[in-house]
C-alpha cells in the first residue's frame, strides 16, 4: 500500500534549492539559524519562500566573521500590520565565528561559493537554513551527472520489470 505524501509544512520543510545540487559540487554542509522578523516567520509557516537565486556571503557593515543570506525571497505576510518586512533583504546567519571565518576564508582563497540548500523548521520549531560550501560545476560535469542519474533511473526500471 502506498503511503500518502506528506505536505511540506508537516515535515518542517519550507523551501529547497534543487538547482544548487545540479549547478554546484557540494563539499560540506552546515546548519545555521536565521535572524527573522515576526512577519517573515509567519510567511515561512505558510510555506512561502524561494531560495533559487540566493547565496550567502560576508555581512556588509557587520563584523569580520558575520555571514548573511542574500536574495532569499520571503514574501510579505498578508495579515500583518503596516510593519512589513522587505522581501529580499539580507538576513544574518547565526553560526559560530570560527566556522564563519573558515567558510569565508575558503570563499576568498579558493574561489568557493556558499549556497543555501534547504530552509526548514527543526523539531523545536526554529527556522534553520542548510548551507553548503560548493564549487561550481563545468558544463561537462553537469552532463555527466545527468547521464548517471538517467542510468540509475533506467536501471531501477529494468530491475522492477524483471524482478
N, C-alpha and C positions, 0 to 999 in steps of 0.2 A: 504494500500500500504506500502510495506516495505521500510524503509529509507536506503539509501546507507551508508555503513560503512565508517567512516572517517579513514584516514590513521593516523598513529602515529604522523607524522610530523605536520599535520594540526591541531591536538588537542594540540600540545605542548609536548606531552609525548615522551620521548626518550627511556626509559627503565623502566621495572617494575620487582621487585623481588617477583615473585608469590610464590616461595618456602618459603619465610620468614613467611608468614601467616600460612603455614602448619606446619613449624618446631617450631615456637615461638608463645607465647601468647603475643600480643602487648598490652601494658598498656597505654602508652601515645605516642603522635607523636609530632614532631617539624619540621618546615620548616627551612632549613638552606641554606645559599649561599655557593658557591664553589669558591676557588681561582684557576682559569684555565689559561692556555696559549692560544694563538690565534689558534694554530692548533688543540687543544683539543675542542674548541668551534666549529670549522668547522666540526670536526668529529661528534660532538653531533648534529649539524644541519642536518647532513645526516642520523641521527637515528642510529648511530653506538655506542653502549655501552652495557656493561653487568655487572649487579650487583649481579650475582648469588653467588659468593664466597666472597663478600666484607663484611666488618664490619667497625665500627667506634670506635675510642678509643682516648686516650691521644696522642697528637703530640709529638713524640720523639725529644728532643732538643728544643722544644718550651717552652712556659710559662706553669705555673701550671694549667691554665684553657683554654688550646687550644685543640680543637677536630680536628681529621683528619679522612679522609675516606681512608681506606686501601684496597688494592687488587681489586679496581674497574677497570675494563678493558675498556679503551677508546683507540681504535686502532689509529695508526699514520694516519695522513691525507695525501693521496697520492700526492696531488698537492702542498704540502708545500715545502719550500726550504730545505736546509740542516739542518735548526734549528728545528728538530723534537722533540716532547716530548716523554718521556718514557711511555709506555702503562700502566703499573701497578704502577706508582709512588704514594706515599701518597699525598693526596690533602687536604689542610687545609679547614675546615668548618668554615663558618662565623656565629657565634652565640654570644649572649651576654655572658659575663663572668659569671654572676650569674647562667644562665641556664647551661652553660658548667660545672661549679663546682657542681651543683645539680646532673646532669646526671652522671658525673664521680664519685661522691660520692656514688650514687646508684649502680654503677658497682662495686666499690671496697668493699662496705659494704654488699650489699645484693646479690651479685653474678648475677646481671642482665647483659644483653648484649645490645649494641646499634647496630641495624641493619638498613641499608638503605632499604626503601620500594619502592620509585619511584625516577626517575631522569627526570626532565621536564623543559620546559621553561615557565615562568609565562606570564601574559598578557603584561608585559613591555619588554619581550624578554630576561630576565635574567635567567641564568641556576640556578635551585634550586634542592635540594635533600630533600625528605621527609624521616626523620629518626624516628625510633621508639625505645622506651625503652621496652625491651622484656625479658620474662622469657622462658627458654627452655621447650618444652612440652615433656612429657614422651611418651612411645610407646602406652600405653592405651589411653592417651588423644588424640593422633593422630587418633587412630581407632574410637574413639567416635565422633570426628569432621567429619571424613569421613562418618560415619554412618548417622549423622544428615544431612549432605549435600546430601547424596543419598536419604534420606527420603523426603527432600524438593523438590528434582527433581522429584521423583515419585509422590508426592502429586500434584505438578503442572501439571504433565502429566495426572493424573486422572481427575483433575478439568477441564482441557482443553477438554478431550474427553467427559465428562459428560455434560458440560455446553456449 
